[in-house]
Amino acid sequence: MNHEDTKDTKEEERRMRRFSDEVESLAYAVIGAAIEVHRVLGAGFLERVYHEGLVTEFRLRGIPHKSKHLVAVKYKGYPIGEGELDFLVGDSIIVELKAVEKLSPIHEAQVISYLKMTNCPLGLLINFNVPILKEGIKRIILSP
């Protein structure tokens, strides 16, 4: 490895660290917004109520997001349908909302599928139907 290769590798590591820090900072902001929505509304509403509350909170906090964002589903490179993300935050985090008694493996599989379709590094699965929201948040990272 020559000097240029080492320099390029270090620059790439710095870039990845910055990206990771930005994603983590954004995730922290999303979780804070979700906690505020849960604090104000509590448990017991339908998912769409929490979705609209989170849209409002994201706007109030200046969190960049796309609501009900459509993504192409492909099979062997051919488009076969669409998936609808609850939120795509900062073009790097998938946020999937639920208001269910208990998260199930299919909910996690849904987020993993969305991560694969979008190449996003992080998914947040948030269940608002819990007494303390911290108990309803699951971070999902797609393994290479």
Secondary structure, 3 states (H helix, E strand, C coil): CCHHHHHHHHHHHHHHHHHHHHHHHHHHHHHHHHHHHHHHHCCCCCHHHHHHHHHHHHHHHCCCEEEEEEEEEEECCEEEEEEEEEEEECCCEEEEEECCCCCCHHHHHHHHHHHHHHCCCEEEEEECCCCCHHHHEEEEECCC
